[in-house]
Amino acid sequence: MKPFLIVMLSLLAFSSGASFDEKVAASFAAKYEVCALKLKDTQGYKLKALGLKIKADEIGRDKLSADYIKAFVKEKNKAWLLPLHKCKKFADRL
């Protein structure tokens, strides 16, 4: 019984990572947050940038875990590569 328990615990330790929904939430939250920073000085998008920031914070509150934070940091680095017109598209949809 003891070897079985050790094997199961080791499998759990190696398989623990961000789940699919945490990765998707981190991706959207990172994109919204970066776009909010990019659009805050753009004429006509100041309030929309605030809306993006609020939405990113709302997503972050719902999915607060260590795996989510790791996925968020990774996605935030990727989100800086988004062009400004994509950010405007996100803001207009929200």
Jmol script that loads the backbone (N, CA, C; Angstrom):
load data "model"
ATOM      1  N   MET A   1       0.819  -1.199   0.000  1.00  0.00           N
ATOM      2  CA  MET A   1       0.000   0.000   0.000  1.00  0.00           C
ATOM      3  C   MET A   1       0.861   1.261   0.000  1.00  0.00           C
ATOM      4  N   LYS A   2       1.937   1.226   0.763  1.00  0.00           N
ATOM      5  CA  LYS A   2       2.794   2.399   0.864  1.00  0.00           C
ATOM      6  C   LYS A   2       3.477   2.735  -0.469  1.00  0.00           C
ATOM      7  N   PRO A   3       4.013   1.750  -1.213  1.00  0.00           N
ATOM      8  CA  PRO A   3       4.603   2.086  -2.521  1.00  0.00           C
ATOM      9  C   PRO A   3       3.570   2.662  -3.496  1.00  0.00           C
ATOM     10  N   PHE A   4       2.351   2.134  -3.427  1.00  0.00           N
ATOM     11  CA  PHE A   4       1.288   2.653  -4.286  1.00  0.00           C
ATOM     12  C   PHE A   4       1.010   4.119  -3.976  1.00  0.00           C
ATOM     13  N   LEU A   5       0.964   4.453  -2.713  1.00  0.00           N
ATOM     14  CA  LEU A   5       0.714   5.827  -2.291  1.00  0.00           C
ATOM     15  C   LEU A   5       1.839   6.761  -2.741  1.00  0.00           C
ATOM     16  N   ILE A   6       3.061   6.300  -2.657  1.00  0.00           N
ATOM     17  CA  ILE A   6       4.204   7.106  -3.088  1.00  0.00           C
ATOM     18  C   ILE A   6       4.146   7.358  -4.594  1.00  0.00           C
ATOM     19  N   VAL A   7       3.793   6.326  -5.353  1.00  0.00           N
ATOM     20  CA  VAL A   7       3.680   6.474  -6.806  1.00  0.00           C
ATOM     21  C   VAL A   7       2.568   7.459  -7.155  1.00  0.00           C
ATOM     22  N   MET A   8       1.435   7.355  -6.496  1.00  0.00           N
ATOM     23  CA  MET A   8       0.313   8.255  -6.771  1.00  0.00           C
ATOM     24  C   MET A   8       0.659   9.700  -6.432  1.00  0.00           C
ATOM     25  N   LEU A   9       1.327   9.924  -5.319  1.00  0.00           N
ATOM     26  CA  LEU A   9       1.711  11.283  -4.936  1.00  0.00           C
ATOM     27  C   LEU A   9       2.723  11.873  -5.912  1.00  0.00           C
ATOM     28  N   SER A  10       3.638  11.053  -6.388  1.00  0.00           N
ATOM     29  CA  SER A  10       4.617  11.559  -7.356  1.00  0.00           C
ATOM     30  C   SER A  10       3.947  11.899  -8.685  1.00  0.00           C
ATOM     31  N   LEU A  11       2.956  11.100  -9.094  1.00  0.00           N
ATOM     32  CA  LEU A  11       2.226  11.410 -10.319  1.00  0.00           C
ATOM     33  C   LEU A  11       1.450  12.710 -10.182  1.00  0.00           C
ATOM     34  N   LEU A  12       0.857  12.927  -9.033  1.00  0.00           N
ATOM     35  CA  LEU A  12       0.129  14.169  -8.806  1.00  0.00           C
ATOM     36  C   LEU A  12       1.067  15.371  -8.815  1.00  0.00           C
ATOM     37  N   ALA A  13       2.242  15.205  -8.269  1.00  0.00           N
ATOM     38  CA  ALA A  13       3.194  16.311  -8.218  1.00  0.00           C
ATOM     39  C   ALA A  13       3.659  16.708  -9.616  1.00  0.00           C
ATOM     40  N   PHE A  14       3.849  15.729 -10.499  1.00  0.00           N
ATOM     41  CA  PHE A  14       4.327  16.048 -11.836  1.00  0.00           C
ATOM     42  C   PHE A  14       3.214  16.509 -12.764  1.00  0.00           C
ATOM     43  N   SER A  15       1.997  16.135 -12.495  1.00  0.00           N
ATOM     44  CA  SER A  15       0.915  16.505 -13.398  1.00  0.00           C
ATOM     45  C   SER A  15       0.207  17.782 -12.982  1.00  0.00           C
ATOM     46  N   SER A  16       0.601  18.369 -11.874  1.00  0.00           N
ATOM     47  CA  SER A  16      -0.089  19.580 -11.443  1.00  0.00           C
ATOM     48  C   SER A  16       0.428  20.767 -12.242  1.00  0.00           C
ATOM     49  N   GLY A  17      -0.448  21.359 -12.969  1.00  0.00           N
ATOM     50  CA  GLY A  17      -0.137  22.532 -13.775  1.00  0.00           C
ATOM     51  C   GLY A  17      -1.428  23.288 -13.984  1.00  0.00           C
ATOM     52  N   ALA A  18      -1.339  24.383 -14.678  1.00  0.00           N
ATOM     53  CA  ALA A  18      -2.537  25.172 -14.929  1.00  0.00           C
ATOM     54  C   ALA A  18      -3.490  24.375 -15.819  1.00  0.00           C
ATOM     55  N   SER A  19      -4.738  24.343 -15.424  1.00  0.00           N
ATOM     56  CA  SER A  19      -5.734  23.640 -16.224  1.00  0.00           C
ATOM     57  C   SER A  19      -6.064  24.481 -17.461  1.00  0.00           C
ATOM     58  N   PHE A  20      -6.824  23.893 -18.355  1.00  0.00           N
ATOM     59  CA  PHE A  20      -7.145  24.572 -19.610  1.00  0.00           C
ATOM     60  C   PHE A  20      -7.885  25.879 -19.365  1.00  0.00           C
ATOM     61  N   ASP A  21      -8.874  25.860 -18.468  1.00  0.00           N
ATOM     62  CA  ASP A  21      -9.633  27.087 -18.227  1.00  0.00           C
ATOM     63  C   ASP A  21      -8.781  28.161 -17.555  1.00  0.00           C
ATOM     64  N   GLU A  22      -7.811  27.759 -16.734  1.00  0.00           N
ATOM     65  CA  GLU A  22      -6.906  28.746 -16.139  1.00  0.00           C
ATOM     66  C   GLU A  22      -6.004  29.364 -17.197  1.00  0.00           C
ATOM     67  N   LYS A  23      -5.561  28.557 -18.160  1.00  0.00           N
ATOM     68  CA  LYS A  23      -4.710  29.077 -19.232  1.00  0.00           C
ATOM     69  C   LYS A  23      -5.477  30.056 -20.119  1.00  0.00           C
ATOM     70  N   VAL A  24      -6.713  29.718 -20.434  1.00  0.00           N
ATOM     71  CA  VAL A  24      -7.531  30.602 -21.267  1.00  0.00           C
ATOM     72  C   VAL A  24      -7.827  31.901 -20.524  1.00  0.00           C
ATOM     73  N   ALA A  25      -8.176  31.786 -19.249  1.00  0.00           N
ATOM     74  CA  ALA A  25      -8.451  32.982 -18.450  1.00  0.00           C
ATOM     75  C   ALA A  25      -7.208  33.855 -18.333  1.00  0.00           C
ATOM     76  N   ALA A  26      -6.062  33.244 -18.139  1.00  0.00           N
ATOM     77  CA  ALA A  26      -4.810  34.004 -18.038  1.00  0.00           C
ATOM     78  C   ALA A  26      -4.502  34.701 -19.356  1.00  0.00           C
ATOM     79  N   SER A  27      -4.774  34.037 -20.456  1.00  0.00           N
ATOM     80  CA  SER A  27      -4.518  34.627 -21.766  1.00  0.00           C
ATOM     81  C   SER A  27      -5.368  35.876 -21.977  1.00  0.00           C
ATOM     82  N   PHE A  28      -6.669  35.766 -21.707  1.00  0.00           N
ATOM     83  CA  PHE A  28      -7.543  36.921 -21.885  1.00  0.00           C
ATOM     84  C   PHE A  28      -7.225  38.032 -20.899  1.00  0.00           C
ATOM     85  N   ALA A  29      -6.972  37.688 -19.651  1.00  0.00           N
ATOM     86  CA  ALA A  29      -6.658  38.710 -18.651  1.00  0.00           C
ATOM     87  C   ALA A  29      -5.374  39.448 -19.013  1.00  0.00           C
ATOM     88  N   ALA A  30      -4.384  38.731 -19.487  1.00  0.00           N
ATOM     89  CA  ALA A  30      -3.118  39.363 -19.873  1.00  0.00           C
ATOM     90  C   ALA A  30      -3.314  40.283 -21.072  1.00  0.00           C
ATOM     91  N   LYS A  31      -4.060  39.821 -22.064  1.00  0.00           N
ATOM     92  CA  LYS A  31      -4.315  40.657 -23.235  1.00  0.00           C
ATOM     93  C   LYS A  31      -5.092  41.905 -22.852  1.00  0.00           C
ATOM     94  N   TYR A  32      -6.111  41.757 -22.013  1.00  0.00           N
ATOM     95  CA  TYR A  32      -6.899  42.908 -21.589  1.00  0.00           C
ATOM     96  C   TYR A  32      -6.048  43.901 -20.810  1.00  0.00           C
ATOM     97  N   GLU A  33      -5.196  43.407 -19.927  1.00  0.00           N
ATOM     98  CA  GLU A  33      -4.382  44.298 -19.106  1.00  0.00           C
ATOM     99  C   GLU A  33      -3.345  45.043 -19.943  1.00  0.00           C
ATOM    100  N   VAL A  34      -2.677  44.350 -20.840  1.00  0.00           N
ATOM    101  CA  VAL A  34      -1.675  44.992 -21.692  1.00  0.00           C
ATOM    102  C   VAL A  34      -2.346  45.996 -22.632  1.00  0.00           C
ATOM    103  N   CYS A  35      -3.471  45.627 -23.183  1.00  0.00           N
ATOM    104  CA  CYS A  35      -4.178  46.547 -24.076  1.00  0.00           C
ATOM    105  C   CYS A  35      -4.681  47.773 -23.317  1.00  0.00           C
ATOM    106  N   ALA A  36      -5.069  47.599 -22.077  1.00  0.00           N
ATOM    107  CA  ALA A  36      -5.479  48.750 -21.265  1.00  0.00           C
ATOM    108  C   ALA A  36      -4.316  49.716 -21.092  1.00  0.00           C
ATOM    109  N   LEU A  37      -3.128  49.190 -20.877  1.00  0.00           N
ATOM    110  CA  LEU A  37      -1.950  50.055 -20.744  1.00  0.00           C
ATOM    111  C   LEU A  37      -1.607  50.746 -22.065  1.00  0.00           C
ATOM    112  N   LYS A  38      -1.767  50.031 -23.171  1.00  0.00           N
ATOM    113  CA  LYS A  38      -1.449  50.620 -24.471  1.00  0.00           C
ATOM    114  C   LYS A  38      -2.461  51.688 -24.880  1.00  0.00           C
ATOM    115  N   LEU A  39      -3.729  51.498 -24.493  1.00  0.00           N
ATOM    116  CA  LEU A  39      -4.790  52.394 -24.954  1.00  0.00           C
ATOM    117  C   LEU A  39      -5.079  53.555 -24.009  1.00  0.00           C
ATOM    118  N   LYS A  40      -4.464  53.586 -22.843  1.00  0.00           N
ATOM    119  CA  LYS A  40      -4.833  54.616 -21.870  1.00  0.00           C
ATOM    120  C   LYS A  40      -4.499  56.028 -22.339  1.00  0.00           C
ATOM    121  N   ASP A  41      -3.550  56.182 -23.245  1.00  0.00           N
ATOM    122  CA  ASP A  41      -3.190  57.502 -23.762  1.00  0.00           C
ATOM    123  C   ASP A  41      -3.720  57.756 -25.170  1.00  0.00           C
ATOM    124  N   THR A  42      -4.525  56.843 -25.685  1.00  0.00           N
ATOM    125  CA  THR A  42      -5.068  56.979 -27.033  1.00  0.00           C
ATOM    126  C   THR A  42      -6.375  57.758 -26.981  1.00  0.00           C
ATOM    127  N   GLN A  43      -6.489  58.733 -27.857  1.00  0.00           N
ATOM    128  CA  GLN A  43      -7.682  59.583 -27.908  1.00  0.00           C
ATOM    129  C   GLN A  43      -8.934  58.740 -28.179  1.00  0.00           C
ATOM    130  N   GLY A  44      -9.943  58.898 -27.359  1.00  0.00           N
ATOM    131  CA  GLY A  44     -11.207  58.195 -27.537  1.00  0.00           C
ATOM    132  C   GLY A  44     -11.257  56.799 -26.935  1.00  0.00           C
ATOM    133  N   TYR A  45     -10.174  56.338 -26.340  1.00  0.00           N
ATOM    134  CA  TYR A  45     -10.133  54.987 -25.784  1.00  0.00           C
ATOM    135  C   TYR A  45      -9.802  54.969 -24.292  1.00  0.00           C
ATOM    136  N   LYS A  46      -9.848  56.120 -23.631  1.00  0.00           N
ATOM    137  CA  LYS A  46      -9.472  56.163 -22.217  1.00  0.00           C
ATOM    138  C   LYS A  46     -10.455  55.382 -21.351  1.00  0.00           C
ATOM    139  N   LEU A  47     -11.752  55.574 -21.585  1.00  0.00           N
ATOM    140  CA  LEU A  47     -12.751  54.844 -20.801  1.00  0.00           C
ATOM    141  C   LEU A  47     -12.786  53.366 -21.180  1.00  0.00           C
ATOM    142  N   LYS A  48     -12.570  53.083 -22.441  1.00  0.00           N
ATOM    143  CA  LYS A  48     -12.528  51.683 -22.867  1.00  0.00           C
ATOM    144  C   LYS A  48     -11.320  50.975 -22.267  1.00  0.00           C
ATOM    145  N   ALA A  49     -10.206  51.693 -22.127  1.00  0.00           N
ATOM    146  CA  ALA A  49      -9.016  51.119 -21.486  1.00  0.00           C
ATOM    147  C   ALA A  49      -9.307  50.806 -20.026  1.00  0.00           C
ATOM    148  N   LEU A  50     -10.041  51.682 -19.375  1.00  0.00           N
ATOM    149  CA  LEU A  50     -10.433  51.429 -17.985  1.00  0.00           C
ATOM    150  C   LEU A  50     -11.332  50.199 -17.898  1.00  0.00           C
ATOM    151  N   GLY A  51     -12.233  50.048 -18.862  1.00  0.00           N
ATOM    152  CA  GLY A  51     -13.090  48.865 -18.908  1.00  0.00           C
ATOM    153  C   GLY A  51     -12.297  47.582 -19.106  1.00  0.00           C
ATOM    154  N   LEU A  52     -11.263  47.642 -19.943  1.00  0.00           N
ATOM    155  CA  LEU A  52     -10.401  46.473 -20.139  1.00  0.00           C
ATOM    156  C   LEU A  52      -9.672  46.108 -18.853  1.00  0.00           C
ATOM    157  N   LYS A  53      -9.189  47.111 -18.144  1.00  0.00           N
ATOM    158  CA  LYS A  53      -8.473  46.864 -16.885  1.00  0.00           C
ATOM    159  C   LYS A  53      -9.414  46.258 -15.845  1.00  0.00           C
ATOM    160  N   ILE A  54     -10.623  46.757 -15.772  1.00  0.00           N
ATOM    161  CA  ILE A  54     -11.607  46.215 -14.826  1.00  0.00           C
ATOM    162  C   ILE A  54     -11.920  44.764 -15.164  1.00  0.00           C
ATOM    163  N   LYS A  55     -12.094  44.469 -16.445  1.00  0.00           N
ATOM    164  CA  LYS A  55     -12.386  43.094 -16.868  1.00  0.00           C
ATOM    165  C   LYS A  55     -11.214  42.164 -16.557  1.00  0.00           C
ATOM    166  N   ALA A  56      -9.980  42.634 -16.765  1.00  0.00           N
ATOM    167  CA  ALA A  56      -8.798  41.823 -16.446  1.00  0.00           C
ATOM    168  C   ALA A  56      -8.726  41.540 -14.949  1.00  0.00           C
ATOM    169  N   ASP A  57      -9.022  42.544 -14.130  1.00  0.00           N
ATOM    170  CA  ASP A  57      -9.010  42.346 -12.680  1.00  0.00           C
ATOM    171  C   ASP A  57     -10.108  41.383 -12.240  1.00  0.00           C
ATOM    172  N   GLU A  58     -11.256  41.470 -12.897  1.00  0.00           N
ATOM    173  CA  GLU A  58     -12.370  40.574 -12.575  1.00  0.00           C
ATOM    174  C   GLU A  58     -12.011  39.117 -12.881  1.00  0.00           C
ATOM    175  N   ILE A  59     -11.386  38.891 -14.013  1.00  0.00           N
ATOM    176  CA  ILE A  59     -10.954  37.536 -14.371  1.00  0.00           C
ATOM    177  C   ILE A  59      -9.918  37.042 -13.375  1.00  0.00           C
ATOM    178  N   GLY A  60      -8.992  37.910 -12.994  1.00  0.00           N
ATOM    179  CA  GLY A  60      -7.940  37.541 -12.046  1.00  0.00           C
ATOM    180  C   GLY A  60      -8.468  37.179 -10.679  1.00  0.00           C
ATOM    181  N   ARG A  61      -9.517  37.853 -10.243  1.00  0.00           N
ATOM    182  CA  ARG A  61     -10.104  37.528  -8.937  1.00  0.00           C
ATOM    183  C   ARG A  61     -10.768  36.160  -8.945  1.00  0.00           C
ATOM    184  N   ASP A  62     -11.350  35.790 -10.075  1.00  0.00           N
ATOM    185  CA  ASP A  62     -12.041  34.506 -10.166  1.00  0.00           C
ATOM    186  C   ASP A  62     -11.077  33.327 -10.193  1.00  0.00           C
ATOM    187  N   LYS A  63      -9.890  33.517 -10.724  1.00  0.00           N
ATOM    188  CA  LYS A  63      -8.956  32.408 -10.950  1.00  0.00           C
ATOM    189  C   LYS A  63      -7.647  32.614 -10.204  1.00  0.00           C
ATOM    190  N   LEU A  64      -7.689  32.867  -8.940  1.00  0.00           N
ATOM    191  CA  LEU A  64      -6.467  33.156  -8.205  1.00  0.00           C
ATOM    192  C   LEU A  64      -5.847  31.867  -7.677  1.00  0.00           C
ATOM    193  N   SER A  65      -4.785  31.419  -8.320  1.00  0.00           N
ATOM    194  CA  SER A  65      -4.012  30.265  -7.869  1.00  0.00           C
ATOM    195  C   SER A  65      -2.584  30.436  -8.377  1.00  0.00           C
ATOM    196  N   ALA A  66      -1.682  29.647  -7.858  1.00  0.00           N
ATOM    197  CA  ALA A  66      -0.274  29.758  -8.261  1.00  0.00           C
ATOM    198  C   ALA A  66      -0.096  29.396  -9.735  1.00  0.00           C
ATOM    199  N   ASP A  67      -0.819  28.386 -10.197  1.00  0.00           N
ATOM    200  CA  ASP A  67      -0.707  27.983 -11.602  1.00  0.00           C
ATOM    201  C   ASP A  67      -1.255  29.064 -12.528  1.00  0.00           C
ATOM    202  N   TYR A  68      -2.339  29.716 -12.098  1.00  0.00           N
ATOM    203  CA  TYR A  68      -2.907  30.808 -12.892  1.00  0.00           C
ATOM    204  C   TYR A  68      -1.912  31.957 -13.003  1.00  0.00           C
ATOM    205  N   ILE A  69      -1.255  32.284 -11.909  1.00  0.00           N
ATOM    206  CA  ILE A  69      -0.307  33.406 -11.907  1.00  0.00           C
ATOM    207  C   ILE A  69       0.872  33.118 -12.836  1.00  0.00           C
ATOM    208  N   LYS A  70       1.369  31.886 -12.821  1.00  0.00           N
ATOM    209  CA  LYS A  70       2.465  31.518 -13.727  1.00  0.00           C
ATOM    210  C   LYS A  70       2.022  31.644 -15.183  1.00  0.00           C
ATOM    211  N   ALA A  71       0.822  31.152 -15.475  1.00  0.00           N
ATOM    212  CA  ALA A  71       0.305  31.236 -16.840  1.00  0.00           C
ATOM    213  C   ALA A  71       0.059  32.693 -17.230  1.00  0.00           C
ATOM    214  N   PHE A  72      -0.391  33.509 -16.272  1.00  0.00           N
ATOM    215  CA  PHE A  72      -0.654  34.924 -16.535  1.00  0.00           C
ATOM    216  C   PHE A  72       0.633  35.663 -16.901  1.00  0.00           C
ATOM    217  N   VAL A  73       1.692  35.431 -16.154  1.00  0.00           N
ATOM    218  CA  VAL A  73       2.973  36.092 -16.427  1.00  0.00           C
ATOM    219  C   VAL A  73       3.496  35.689 -17.802  1.00  0.00           C
ATOM    220  N   LYS A  74       3.374  34.416 -18.130  1.00  0.00           N
ATOM    221  CA  LYS A  74       3.828  33.927 -19.435  1.00  0.00           C
ATOM    222  C   LYS A  74       3.025  34.572 -20.570  1.00  0.00           C
ATOM    223  N   GLU A  75       1.711  34.640 -20.398  1.00  0.00           N
ATOM    224  CA  GLU A  75       0.855  35.220 -21.431  1.00  0.00           C
ATOM    225  C   GLU A  75       1.024  36.733 -21.526  1.00  0.00           C
ATOM    226  N   LYS A  76       1.334  37.371 -20.414  1.00  0.00           N
ATOM    227  CA  LYS A  76       1.511  38.823 -20.428  1.00  0.00           C
ATOM    228  C   LYS A  76       2.736  39.202 -21.253  1.00  0.00           C
ATOM    229  N   ASN A  77       3.783  38.399 -21.166  1.00  0.00           N
ATOM    230  CA  ASN A  77       4.969  38.656 -21.985  1.00  0.00           C
ATOM    231  C   ASN A  77       4.649  38.517 -23.472  1.00  0.00           C
ATOM    232  N   LYS A  78       3.787  37.569 -23.816  1.00  0.00           N
ATOM    233  CA  LYS A  78       3.381  37.399 -25.213  1.00  0.00           C
ATOM    234  C   LYS A  78       2.453  38.525 -25.664  1.00  0.00           C
ATOM    235  N   ALA A  79       1.637  39.027 -24.741  1.00  0.00           N
ATOM    236  CA  ALA A  79       0.625  40.022 -25.098  1.00  0.00           C
ATOM    237  C   ALA A  79       1.236  41.360 -25.502  1.00  0.00           C
ATOM    238  N   TRP A  80       2.452  41.637 -25.081  1.00  0.00           N
ATOM    239  CA  TRP A  80       3.089  42.902 -25.462  1.00  0.00           C
ATOM    240  C   TRP A  80       3.345  42.969 -26.961  1.00  0.00           C
ATOM    241  N   LEU A  81       3.297  41.847 -27.635  1.00  0.00           N
ATOM    242  CA  LEU A  81       3.531  41.823 -29.075  1.00  0.00           C
ATOM    243  C   LEU A  81       2.278  42.151 -29.887  1.00  0.00           C
ATOM    244  N   LEU A  82       1.130  42.303 -29.218  1.00  0.00           N
ATOM    245  CA  LEU A  82      -0.108  42.628 -29.925  1.00  0.00           C
ATOM    246  C   LEU A  82      -0.025  44.031 -30.523  1.00  0.00           C
ATOM    247  N   PRO A  83      -0.452  44.192 -31.770  1.00  0.00           N
ATOM    248  CA  PRO A  83      -0.467  45.538 -32.357  1.00  0.00           C
ATOM    249  C   PRO A  83      -1.612  46.376 -31.777  1.00  0.00           C
ATOM    250  N   LEU A  84      -1.504  47.675 -31.938  1.00  0.00           N
ATOM    251  CA  LEU A  84      -2.484  48.593 -31.361  1.00  0.00           C
ATOM    252  C   LEU A  84      -3.880  48.383 -31.941  1.00  0.00           C
ATOM    253  N   HIS A  85      -3.984  48.046 -33.218  1.00  0.00           N
ATOM    254  CA  HIS A  85      -5.310  47.852 -33.813  1.00  0.00           C
ATOM    255  C   HIS A  85      -6.019  46.633 -33.219  1.00  0.00           C
ATOM    256  N   LYS A  86      -5.270  45.608 -32.799  1.00  0.00           N
ATOM    257  CA  LYS A  86      -5.891  44.458 -32.123  1.00  0.00           C
ATOM    258  C   LYS A  86      -6.427  44.883 -30.762  1.00  0.00           C
ATOM    259  N   CYS A  87      -5.677  45.737 -30.074  1.00  0.00           N
ATOM    260  CA  CYS A  87      -6.128  46.231 -28.772  1.00  0.00           C
ATOM    261  C   CYS A  87      -7.394  47.066 -28.921  1.00  0.00           C
ATOM    262  N   LYS A  88      -7.444  47.864 -29.971  1.00  0.00           N
ATOM    263  CA  LYS A  88      -8.651  48.662 -30.220  1.00  0.00           C
ATOM    264  C   LYS A  88      -9.840  47.751 -30.499  1.00  0.00           C
ATOM    265  N   LYS A  89      -9.582  46.647 -31.189  1.00  0.00           N
ATOM    266  CA  LYS A  89     -10.643  45.684 -31.489  1.00  0.00           C
ATOM    267  C   LYS A  89     -11.173  45.042 -30.202  1.00  0.00           C
ATOM    268  N   PHE A  90     -10.247  44.678 -29.285  1.00  0.00           N
ATOM    269  CA  PHE A  90     -10.664  44.140 -27.986  1.00  0.00           C
ATOM    270  C   PHE A  90     -11.514  45.153 -27.230  1.00  0.00           C
ATOM    271  N   ALA A  91     -11.077  46.407 -27.226  1.00  0.00           N
ATOM    272  CA  ALA A  91     -11.786  47.449 -26.485  1.00  0.00           C
ATOM    273  C   ALA A  91     -13.166  47.707 -27.080  1.00  0.00           C
ATOM    274  N   ASP A  92     -13.275  47.678 -28.399  1.00  0.00           N
ATOM    275  CA  ASP A  92     -14.570  47.911 -29.037  1.00  0.00           C
ATOM    276  C   ASP A  92     -15.544  46.769 -28.774  1.00  0.00           C
ATOM    277  N   ARG A  93     -15.039  45.554 -28.688  1.00  0.00           N
ATOM    278  CA  ARG A  93     -15.911  44.399 -28.423  1.00  0.00           C
ATOM    279  C   ARG A  93     -16.430  44.388 -26.994  1.00  0.00           C
ATOM    280  N   LEU A  94     -15.616  44.894 -26.083  1.00  0.00           N
ATOM    281  CA  LEU A  94     -15.995  44.871 -24.673  1.00  0.00           C
ATOM    282  C   LEU A  94     -16.966  45.968 -24.442  1.00  0.00           C
TER     283      LEU A  94
END
end "model"
wireframe off; spacefill off
backbone 0.3
color backbone group
